């Protein structure tokens, strides 16, 4: 598969990246808490500061608006503390919606809540999944292809219905480190030809697949991966990422992107960051 070249270089030698307006779905953390443990980041004995979590989430929402993006809101449901992680709620490409089917019972009802929102908002092509998939946590759109993570949550067999619904080739990537249990904790698609990733989170085949797909790969260092720095979201120019990932921010700036740091430290207690809190609505 061919890849597009980076944007034209400016006089300073940096690629001129191009931002595009996006539409996002977010869920306020009204009920957010770490009341169970289903990944290595979660420790119920480390309480969440609810007021601080709400302030951090609102700062992320305002950041998107300041960058020129549109933000839709889904009402949180009592008893679903992880519903704030909207990225897991579905995958939306070309106005088509593939719902989520969660591996753990603690999150199962989130799938229905998000599907109901899409139906009520007028989406016509809404599919209830047959296989376990945890939305954009493991399904990342990369222009002409879809990257699908598996190994901890999403089933490898979900590839079939992803291809069938969206009509795009799917590249499977096996995750091998339980700390990076979702693809969006180890990989960020920055634009059609560029991605940032943490090599140790993938097996040899996965690293080879990424090298063949992207003209440019930015390798995150251990210390940035460990603060969930790759749980970031890009509009092609601006990259909203955890404020703690300072080294990765510098790497992105050196490649012509504009890092936009946000502090979501309360959400990292559940293994989440900016991308986890954000589901892109691609028309």
C-alpha positions as MATLAB code, in Angstrom:
seq = 'XXXXXXXXXXXXXXXXXXXXXXXXXXXXXXXXXXXXXXXXXXXXXXXXXXXXXXXXXXXXXXXXXXXXXXXXXXXXXXXXXXXXXXXXXXXXXXXXXXXXXXXXXXXXXXXXXXXXXXXXXXXXXXXXXXXXXXXXXXXXXXXXXXXXXXXXXXXXXXXXXXXXXXXXXXXXXXXXXXXXXXXXXXXXXXXXXXXXXXXXXXXXXXXXXXXXXXXXXXXXXXXXXXXXXXXXXXXXXXXXXXXXXXXXXXXXXXXXXXXXXXXXXXXXXXXXXXXXXXXXXXX';
ca = [
       0.000    0.000    0.000;
       1.317    3.431   -0.894;
       1.583    6.290    1.576;
       1.470    9.996    0.960;
       4.530   12.148    1.458;
       4.757   14.602    4.351;
       3.601   18.158    3.741;
       5.957   20.529    1.950;
       8.939   21.637    4.037;
       9.201   25.229    5.186;
      12.382   27.307    5.214;
      13.251   25.969    8.655;
      13.091   22.394    7.346;
       9.967   21.437    9.309;
       7.044   19.784    7.555;
       4.066   22.114    7.305;
       1.315   20.083    8.879;
      -2.308   20.875    8.075;
      -5.077   21.014   10.655;
      -8.654   20.121    9.788;
     -11.783   20.782   11.824;
     -13.089   17.719   13.638;
     -16.293   16.702   15.388;
     -15.991   14.925   18.732;
     -18.274   13.202   21.225;
     -17.475   13.502   24.933;
     -19.088   12.320   28.166;
     -18.826   14.375   31.389;
     -17.199   12.477   34.276;
     -20.150   12.945   36.630;
     -19.915    9.333   37.796;
     -16.211    8.734   37.163;
     -14.445    6.664   39.810;
     -11.980    3.805   40.057;
     -14.257    1.321   41.789;
     -12.889   -1.847   40.175;
      -9.663   -2.960   38.479;
      -9.714   -4.238   34.887;
      -6.305   -2.965   33.748;
      -2.899   -2.493   35.422;
      -3.449    1.246   35.932;
      -6.563    0.873   38.081;
      -6.230    0.739   41.873;
      -9.496    1.229   43.784;
      -7.476    2.206   46.865;
      -6.322    5.356   45.006;
      -9.435    7.552   45.095;
     -10.329    9.923   42.288;
     -10.697   13.617   43.087;
     -14.110   14.097   41.473;
     -13.978   17.897   41.415;
     -10.525   17.928   39.876;
     -11.527   15.303   37.317;
     -14.463   17.435   36.182;
     -12.211   20.513   35.880;
      -9.626   18.577   33.867;
     -12.281   17.149   31.554;
     -13.796   20.596   31.000;
     -10.374   21.993   30.162;
     -10.009   19.297   27.493;
     -13.438   20.184   26.079;
     -12.539   23.889   25.986;
      -9.218   23.078   24.315;
     -11.009   21.354   21.458;
     -13.364   24.310   21.040;
     -10.459   26.781   21.005;
      -8.819   24.692   18.276;
     -11.952   25.093   16.148;
     -13.475   21.668   16.678;
     -17.086   20.800   17.441;
     -17.921   18.946   20.658;
     -21.107   16.931   21.220;
     -22.059   15.694   24.673;
     -23.587   12.385   25.716;
     -25.267   12.268   29.130;
     -23.445   10.045   31.633;
     -25.338    7.081   33.065;
     -25.231    6.340   36.812;
     -23.348    3.146   37.605;
     -21.042    3.426   34.576;
     -17.902    5.125   35.945;
     -15.848    4.492   32.786;
     -18.424    5.949   30.399;
     -16.328    9.132   30.404;
     -13.954    7.256   28.093;
     -16.036    8.015   25.017;
     -13.446    6.640   22.592;
     -14.462    3.143   23.671;
     -18.147    3.719   22.898;
     -18.084    3.128   19.133;
     -16.190    3.634   15.880;
     -17.553    6.151   13.364;
     -16.265    6.354    9.789;
     -18.149    7.883    6.863;
     -21.248    8.379    8.993;
     -21.445    4.631    9.737;
     -21.324    3.452   13.336;
     -19.938    0.200   14.669;
     -21.026   -0.131   18.268;
     -18.817   -1.465   21.038;
     -19.016   -4.825   22.783;
     -16.963   -4.789   25.966;
     -14.920   -7.670   27.305;
     -15.643   -6.972   30.971;
     -19.125   -7.049   32.482;
     -18.403   -3.845   34.397;
     -18.490   -1.873   31.145;
     -21.022   -3.858   29.119;
     -23.911   -1.399   29.483;
     -21.835    1.408   27.980;
     -22.255   -0.180   24.560;
     -26.028    0.202   24.698;
     -25.837    3.765   26.039;
     -23.664    4.900   23.150;
     -25.713    3.057   20.515;
     -28.843    4.760   21.853;
     -27.181    8.165   21.513;
     -26.285    7.555   17.870;
     -29.777    6.366   16.991;
     -31.363    9.333   18.759;
     -28.999   11.709   16.977;
     -30.211   10.477   13.604;
     -27.466    8.114   12.498;
     -28.941    5.586   10.058;
     -26.168    3.017    9.666;
     -25.704    1.785   13.232;
     -24.473   -1.769   13.723;
     -24.576   -3.844   16.886;
     -21.284   -5.783   16.911;
     -21.014   -9.571   16.942;
     -17.471   -9.672   18.264;
     -15.793   -7.973   21.190;
     -14.427   -4.593   20.144;
     -13.781   -1.630   22.411;
     -14.351    1.133   19.904;
     -11.605    3.569   19.085;
      -9.648    2.211   21.994;
      -8.530   -0.523   19.588;
      -9.757    0.714   16.197;
      -7.821    3.630   14.712;
      -8.640    5.259   11.379;
      -5.597    5.989    9.230;
      -6.998    7.590    6.067;
      -7.263    4.653    3.630;
      -6.938    1.850    6.173;
      -8.074    0.921    9.663;
      -5.615   -0.254   12.298;
      -7.116   -2.805   14.703;
      -5.432   -3.771   17.951;
      -6.001   -7.104   19.678;
      -4.416   -9.191   22.375;
      -6.073   -7.883   25.538;
      -9.556   -6.536   24.788;
     -10.773   -6.494   21.181;
     -11.017   -9.864   19.436;
      -8.940  -10.381   16.295;
     -12.111  -11.641   14.582;
     -13.642   -8.154   14.872;
     -11.596   -7.376   11.776;
     -14.228   -9.032    9.607;
     -17.105   -6.749   10.566;
     -14.889   -3.653   10.550;
     -13.977   -4.368    6.921;
     -17.545   -5.254    5.972;
     -19.149   -2.141    7.475;
     -16.600    0.502    6.520;
     -15.324   -0.978    3.245;
     -11.705   -0.357    4.195;
      -8.783   -2.749    4.567;
      -7.944   -3.576    8.176;
      -4.417   -4.105    9.447;
      -4.244   -6.183   12.633;
      -1.755   -5.250   15.342;
      -1.100   -7.523   18.306;
      -0.477   -5.806   21.639;
       1.913   -7.613   23.997;
       2.304   -5.402   27.087;
      -0.700   -5.397   29.471;
       0.001   -1.796   30.472;
      -0.880   -0.832   26.905;
      -4.086   -2.820   26.808;
      -5.726   -0.676   24.121;
      -4.163    0.372   20.829;
      -4.721    4.053   21.613;
      -2.383    3.803   24.608;
       0.521    2.778   22.358;
      -0.156    4.435   19.000;
      -1.357    7.850   17.821;
      -2.119    8.464   14.145;
      -0.908   12.026   13.565;
      -1.766   12.401    9.885;
      -2.058   10.183    6.816;
       1.682    9.526    6.657;
       2.845    9.964   10.248;
       2.274    8.185   13.545;
       3.811    8.122   17.005;
       4.111    4.782   18.781;
       5.768    2.787   21.534;
       7.585   -0.105   19.812;
       7.741   -2.358   22.889;
       3.937   -2.540   23.021;
       3.824   -4.493   19.724;
       5.130   -7.801   18.484;
       7.596   -8.010   15.586;
       4.843   -8.369   13.002;
       3.030   -5.313   14.330;
       6.145   -3.161   14.220;
       6.763   -4.281   10.641;
       3.181   -3.469    9.675;
       3.463    0.051   11.089;
       6.795    0.608    9.353;
       5.245   -0.378    6.025;
       2.134    1.780    6.524;
       3.622    5.095    7.648;
       6.312    7.094    5.868;
       7.316    8.559    9.228;
       7.195    6.935   12.665;
       8.015    8.778   15.874;
       9.211    6.417   18.611;
       8.048    7.420   22.079;
      10.504    6.903   24.916;
       9.684    4.739   27.947;
       9.050    7.706   30.214;
       6.501    9.233   27.839;
       4.673    5.978   27.155;
       4.480    5.377   30.907;
       2.505    8.607   31.426;
       0.155    7.594   28.588;
       1.671   10.217   26.308;
       0.505    8.334   23.227;
      -3.119    8.554   24.316;
      -3.271   11.709   22.229;
      -5.491   13.096   19.503;
      -4.330   14.911   16.370;
      -6.150   17.146   13.904;
      -3.234   16.921   11.494;
      -1.347   19.828   13.051;
      -2.289   20.212   16.724;
      -1.671   17.208   18.958;
      -3.534   17.253   22.263;
      -1.554   15.050   24.649;
      -0.918   14.539   28.371;
       1.083   17.411   29.849;
       3.411   14.930   31.551;
       4.742   13.631   28.187;
       7.267   16.431   27.754;
       9.782   14.454   25.723;
       7.159   13.325   23.230;
       5.896   16.889   22.935;
       9.395   17.987   21.969;
       9.649   15.187   19.400;
       6.339   16.227   17.859;
       7.357   19.879   17.686;
      10.593   18.889   15.961;
       8.515   17.182   13.261;
       6.354   20.237   12.598;
       3.362   19.404   14.795;
       2.085   21.721   17.502;
       1.778   19.915   20.835;
      -1.107   21.053   23.030;
      -0.533   19.703   26.558;
      -3.444   19.045   28.912;
      -3.403   17.635   32.423;
      -5.682   14.607   32.740;
      -3.859   13.055   35.673;
      -7.088   12.019   37.414;
      -8.053    9.935   34.392;
      -4.659    8.267   34.202;
      -5.689    6.529   37.441;
      -8.024    4.474   35.230;
      -5.581    4.147   32.335;
      -7.023    6.985   30.260;
      -5.982   10.263   28.671;
      -7.148   12.778   26.048;
      -7.886   10.201   23.354;
      -9.776    7.914   25.734;
     -12.090   10.820   26.562;
     -12.742   11.638   22.910;
     -14.658    9.811   20.175;
     -14.286   11.267   16.681;
     -17.475   11.557   14.621;
     -16.349   11.158   11.010;
     -19.073   12.071    8.526;
];
